[in-house]
Amino acid sequence: MNERTSVDMWFDPICPWAWITSRWLLEVERVRDVEVRFHVMSLSVLNEGRELPEPYQEAMRTGWGPVRVCVAVQQRYGAAAVKAFYTALGTRIHLSKERLGPELFAAALTDAGLDPQLAAAAEDSRLDAALRESHEEGMRPVGTEVGTPVIHAPGPDGRQVAFFGPVVTPAPKGEAAGRLWDGVLLVAGTPGFFELKRSRDLDPTFD
């Protein structure tokens, strides 16, 4: 058997584009020798002090809760539990369109086989230092001009590369997911390559 390569993704659970990218990476696990580890970053941290429209400011205020619960899960149960909790949490947020709050957090924790009392972590600002540390670890190599998803992975030559994206909808399945992964690593591993972008004309699709 080939040794599986560790790939790290930083997510904020409220971001629909990060959710789609995460589902794509789980498809990549099926068709390439990679193992994905999920880490929390925070759009609320990223946007501190920025001039934002009021609706987005409100989203950033409510965004503290779910990332704190993710940190609490990491601290008590470890990385594998974060992966399971993100799947449960994202399913309720993005597919079921449930409202952020203690009931959603407790239900997602239960779905993932975790202690639902950790939902109280949403109001625990003592977790913010660990949150900021995880956020900084993910964002340091890519800068603050991007959001989530952020991925760190070994490039084609084995050296670590870090990048924002890909932003894609819907998530490719099967070998199409693998081909996208191969291409993303190729461009991300090219010295001096910074950007490939076009305007989005589709809303997130969660098929």
C-alpha positions, 0 to 999 in steps of 0.5 A, a space after each residue: 500500500 502507498 503511504 497516504 499524504 497528509 493534507 491540511 485544510 482550514 475552514 470556517 463552518 459558516 462559509 459555504 464555499 469552504 464546505 464545498 471544497 471540504 466535500 471535494 477533498 473527501 472525494 479526493 481521499 477516495 481516489 488519491 493517496 491523501 488523508 485530509 486533516 481539518 483545522 479551524 480558522 475564523 472569518 470573524 478574526 480575519 475581518 476584525 477592524 474592517 469596514 463591512 456592510 451591516 449584514 456581514 458584520 452581523 454574520 461575523 458576530 454570530 460566527 464566533 460561536 461555531 468556531 469556538 465549538 470546533 476548538 473545544 472539540 479539537 481540545 477534548 477529542 482531537 483532529 479526527 473528531 473535528 473532521 466528524 463534527 465539521 461534517 455534522 455541523 456543515 450538513 445542518 448549516 448548509 444542507 438543512 439551513 438550520 439557524 446558528 445557535 445552541 440547539 444546532 451545535 448540540 444536535 451536530 455534536 450528537 450527530 458526530 457522537 460527541 458530548 452535546 454539552 460542548 455546545 456551551 463553548 460557543 460563548 466561551 471567549 477563553 477559547 479565543 487564544 487557541 482559535 487565533 493560534 489555529 487561524 494564524 497557522 493556516 493563514 500565515 503562508 497565504 496572507 490576509 487578502 484571502 479567506 477560507 478555504 485554505 489548504 496546505 499540502 506537499 507540492 509535486 516536488 515534495 515541498 510544502 505549498 499553501 493556497 486559498 481555494 479552490 472555489 468550485 461548485 458543485 464539488 467534483 466527484 470520483 476521478 474528476 475530483 482527483 484530476 482537479 487535485 492534480 491540477 491544483 497541486 501543479 499550479 500551486 507548486 509552480 514557483 512565482 505562481 500567485 493567481 488564477 481567477 474568473 468571476 463567479 456566476 453560480 451560487 454554491 451548489 451542494 449536490 
